[in-house]
Structure formats: C-alpha cells, structure tokens
Amino acid sequence: MLQGSYKSNVLPTQATAVMNVRIYPGDTLEGILSHIQQTINDPRVIVSTEVASEESLISSTQSFGFKLIESTIRRMDDNIIVSPYLVQGATDQDITKN
C-alpha cells in the first residue's frame, strides 16, 4: 500500500509504503530488512516492522501428519507421487517504511 498526499495536485510532505513479505525457509527477518534498506539506498527512508515473526519451521516428511496424508493418498492410487511443498499461509509480514 502506498500513501502520500491527499490530492493529485498536492506534493506530500511524507509518504509511506506497506509491504507484505513472505519469509522463505533459510531467510531471516533481519536479512530481509537489510536487503530492503540496501535496495532503497536512501538514508532518508526508515524501514521498520509493525507485525513480524521469523520464518516458519520446516515440517518433517517423517511426521505422523505427513505419513497419514501420504497413506490416505496412496489408498486412492498407489501410483501418485506424494511430495511436500511450501505453504504460503500464515506467513504474512508487514514491513513499513517512511
């Protein structure tokens, strides 16, 4: 979300941007913030977080839950490949820069 002036012909005295960032396994919140700050490369821009948490843990394919899903799928068709994947849910990170 971008926000600046209240009208198209008025120059804003301040502008804000809200970024919704997904953290992949292996990345860190600190690393992402640093990357954003380096990419912007302007000391007048402040990068901060409103709501943030580190990346989610990687679930084991040897866990009871994964094995249960795998066996249920294989009962439908033993030729189906059962593979883990990256779920994007519950990973929202709001990073605000002024």
Summary of the structure (lengths in Angstrom):
residues: 98
radius of gyration: 20.7
end to end distance: 12.0
largest distance: 64.5
contacts: 183
relative contact order: 0.27
helix: 26%
strand: 20%
